[in-house]
Amino acid sequence: MLKQKKALVSKGRAAKVALALVEPRWLLLFHQIPPNPAYVRVKVGRRLARVGAIALKNSVYALPRSEGAIEDLQWVLREVVGSGGEATLCEARFVDGLSDDEVVRRFQDARNDDYRMLSDEIRSIAQGSARDEGGGRSDKLKAELARLERRLDEIGSIDFFRRSWSRGLQPGCCELSASGSLTSDR
């Protein structure tokens, strides 16, 4: 079978399709978590969100295929199985139903939502800092700024298909003014 796939590539026929046959683009994690203890569901859900996985169905999650993604999903698999559940990790490509473009769009929509929430939070803090008058606000704002930049880095690390939303949010996207208020054009 592999010789057939390589022959397709070497003959130049449908190179894009042939490469898709040779190299799966996606990792899929299928899991079934026991209802109790409830904290396991929360823990697994948070871990999947932290690594940037998107839900295709209730218990089916996808990530673009990479060595890091394999490691992340293997960790989740061990967590599920260790808690008495079942999980399977596989490499896949979409043949019918969902297309690669639709899955990519789901990833982009998820990251756009993350960037939008971060932008709203930056704006809210900036507006509050302009109104806030009181001692120690500069230290508090510096801590907030550091937290916001950490969150931006976290989102950027799972933004597998870079979107325009991320262009407006760069490290240093907001700064403390000389008066100690947070400034941002976001």
HUQUIWO-V595482 format. One line per field, one symbol per residue. burial: # if it has 9 or more other ideal C-beta (glycine too) atoms within 8 Angstrom, else .. A space follows every 10 residues. Layout:
burial=???
This chain:
burial=....##.##. .......### .#..###### ###......# #.##..##.. ####.#...# #####...## .######.## #.#.#.#.#. .###...... ..##.###.# ##.###.##. ###.##..#. ......#... ##.##..##. #####..##. #.#.##.##. ..##.#...# ####.#
